[in-house]
Amino acid sequence: MAGTGGPWYPAEWPERVRALARGELVPVEPRRAATVMLVRDGAEGALEVFLLRRRASMAFAAGAYAYPGGAVDPRDGDGDGDGDGDGESGDGGNGVLLAAVRETFEEAGVLLAGPAPGELVDDVTGPGWEADRVALVERETALADVLARRGLVARGDLLRPWARWITPEFEARRYDTWFYLAALPEGQTTRNASTEADHVEWLTPRRAVEAYERGALLMLPPTVATLRELAEFRTVAQALEAARERDLAPVMARARLVGDEVVLSWPGYDAFERRAAAPVADGAGVTDTRRANSQEEAER
């Protein structure tokens, strides 16, 4: 992975980029996915966001701080409802919205559902709820079945589309991920309910970004970018209102060969540009642009 203060890049990326450029690598079709930026008004008068740290054993983004989320499961369906289910609508589609509701319950213990439109369940703790959550994680049941049995409906309207990021074509695991903003329901509490995370915490976006920049927290570019955007707002109400005007054009990393280097860039996010030298055993060939430029100036 990259040095402190920089995004996480697997050591195999440079060669995979070269293989793609040579036409030897066929891009994997990205899976539709959803992630939820769960926010609340903090005690210090600043908006806070719920983050979890992925276990070091995870195949994707190991050790990185992220929001609750995951890929759309066939049981989430598409059906009729908010969005058309094709991933191109203004909200990601019904299947993606239901995946967002399900993943938030599975990983944070928070359920965006209620007995009727406009209402919210206020307590999802206790043995019965935990049994339902575990059954979802184990894929023994579907969210629709859990909600129907309890007389609830998913509140997809509470999920405000914020951004859409697509994993680069050269990655082995690819996701077309919709980022949603949602307020923590009154009466509900978060917890580390995920087997994929070893730590969770509420942080102000600004503190999270500062920790990332000094190398204390590891994050992928989409997480850093959305946290920087959220840092502009002091209250949940302000952030939710801003979500109405968001640009939902998908963001995907591009790669180009410059001599012996692979240059990675995210359109519209120049701060994430990286230069990867020839692959080395420990992955240390991945450096950030600022460090490479500083070295070149020192040599001159």
N, C-alpha and C positions, 0 to 999 in steps of 0.2 A: 504494500500500500504506500501511498505518497507520504512525504514527510509531514511533520506536525503543522497544523494550520491549513492544510490543503485537503481537497476531496480525496476520496478513496478510489484508487484505480488498480485493478488486478494486474499482476505482472504479465499476464498473457495478452493483454490488450494490444501492444505494439505489433506483435506477429499476426494477430487476428485482423488488424487493420490492413496490414500489408497483403494478407491472403485475400481480403475482400477487394483490394485495389487490383490484384492480379486476376480476379475473376475465379478464384479457387474456393471461395466461401459463399455459400448461398445463405442469405439472411433468414433467420428464424422468424416465423410469423409471430408478432407480439400478441400476448394474451391480454384481454381487457382486464383492467384492475381498478380498484378504488382505494383511496386513502383519505382519512378524515382528520382535519385540523380542529380538534376539540378545544374550545376556548372558554374562558370564564373571566369575570372581573375580579382581579386579585385584591388582596387585603391592602396592598400598598398603593392602590389607586391606579394600577396599570394592568392592562390585559395580560393574561397568562395562557400558555398553550401546553397541552399534555403531550409529553414525549416519552418514548420507550427506547431502551437500548437493546438491539438485537444480539442474541447470544453469539459468542465467538465461533460456535460450531455450525452456524447457519451457512448454507451454500451461497446465498445472495446477501450482500451488504452486511457481512459479519462484523459485529462490534459497532455498527453505526447507529446513531440516534435517528429515529424516524417517528412518523405518526402511525396510529393503528391503521391497518389496511391489508389488502391482499387481492389475489386474482378472483375474478368472477367464477363461481362454481356453476355447473349445469343446473343445480337445484335452485339457484337464484332466479333462473328463467329470464324472460324478457317481457312477454305478455303486454297487456295494455296498461296504461298508467302514465306517470311522468316520464316523458322521453319516448323515443321510438325504438330504443333497444339496439340501434345500429352503431352506437359509439360516435355518431357524427352530430347528434342533436345538441341543443344548448345546455343540456344537463347530463349528458353521458348515456342516457337510455335507462329504462326501467331496471334491467338486469344489473347495471353498474350501481344504480342507487340502492337496490336491495343488498348488493354485496357490501356497500358502504355501511348500511345499517347492521348487517350481520357481523362484519369484521369488528365494528366498534363494540358490539356486545361481547364477541368472543375474546377480544384482546384488552378491552378497557373495562368491561363489566357495565357498560352504559347502553341502554336500549332506547333508541329513538322511535318510539311507538306509543300508541294510546288507544283507549277504547273507542274513540271516534275522531274524525278529522278535527283538528284544533285542540285536541286534548293529549296529555302525556301521562304515562304511568310514572309514579314518583318513587317507587321502591322496587328494585329488582334484585334484592339480596335474599338470602335464605336458601335452604337445601333444595327446594323445588326449582327455583330459578337456576341454581348452579347445575342441577341435573340437566336442565334444558340447554344451558350453555355448553356443557361438556358434550352432550349429544350432537350439537352443531359442529363442534370442533372435530369430533370423531366421524362426522359425516353420516351419522345414524338417522338424521332427520333433516328437514328443510326449515328455513326460517318461516316460510308461509304456513307450515303445519303447526309450528310452535305458536305463532300469532293467532291462527284460527282457533286453536284449542283454548287459548286464553281470552278470546274475544277482543283481540287487538288488531290494529292496522298500522302498517309501517308509515312513519312520518317522513317520507322522502322530501316533502316540501321544506323541511328544516335544514336540508343540506344545500348550501349555497355553492354552486360551482365557482372555483377560484382559479384553477389552472389545469393544464393538461400537458404531461410530459411523456415522451415515448423513448424507450431504451434504444440506444444506438444500434444500427444495423449489424455492427461487428460483434455485439455481445452474444454469448451463448444462451443467456436467459433474457427474454425481452418482454416488456410490459407496456401497454398503452394505458397509462394511469391518469385517472381524473382525480384531482385534489379538491375536496369539498371543505367548506367552513361550516361548523355547527357549534352552537352554544351548549354548554353542559346543562342538561335539564335540571330544573329546580327539584331538590329532594334526592337526586341521584349522586352517587360518589364514584370516583374512579379507583381502580386498583390494578395491580399487575396480574391480569387474568390469563396472559398469554404464555404458552410453553416456549414461544420463540424469543421471549425477552427475559433478561436477568435483572432489569432495573427500570423503574419508571419515575418520573417527576414532573411537576408543574414548574415552568420557567417563563419569565417574560421573554418575548422574542429577542429583545436586545441583549439580555444576559446570555441567551443561548448562542447568539451570533458571536458575542465577545469571547465566549468559551471556545467556540470553534476556531476563531481567528488566532487564539493563543495556543491552540493545539490540545486543549483539554477535552474537547468533544469531537468525535469523528462523525461526519455527515456526508451524504451524497449531494450533488449540486441542486436537485429540486428542493430538498429540505432547506438548505441554506438560502436559496432564492426566495422561497415562500416566507421564511422567517424574517428576512430582511424587509419584505413587503408588509408583513404584519406589524413590524416594529414601528410603523408610521402611525398606528392607532393606539389610543389609550383605553378605549372601552370596546366591549363586545358589540354594542349597538353601532358604533362607528365602523367597525370592520364589516359587519353584516350589511350595512348600507353600501359600503364600497364594493362589495361583491357583485352588486347589480351592474356595475360598469366594467367588469373584468374582461380583458382580452383572452379568449379561450382558444386562440390558435395554438395548435400543438407545437411543443418545443422538442427538438431532437438534435443530439450532438452530431457534428460533422467531422470528418477526418480527412486530412490531405497529407501527402508526402512532400517534404521539403528536404531534399538531399537524403541524408540517412536518418532524418528525424520524422516522426509522425506528429502532426500538430492536431490536437483535438480542440474543437471550439463549439460553443452553444450559441446559436444566433440570438442576439439581444442580451447576452450575458458574458461580456468580454472578460470579466474577472475570473471566469472558470477556465480560460484557455490554458492548455497544457502542452508541453513538448515532451515527447517520449523518445529517448535515444535507443540505440540498438538494444534488444532484450538482453538482460543479464540474469544470472541465477537467482539473485535475491530481490529482483524487481526494483533495484535502486536506480535504474535508468530513467524513471519517471520523475520529472522535475517540473516546477511551475515556471511560467514565463518570466516572472519577475526575477527569480533566482538565476535563470539562464542569462537574462539580459545583464544582471549585475556582474556575473562571472565574465561575460564578454567585455564589459567596460573595464574591469580590473585587469584583464589580459592586455587590453589596448594601452 
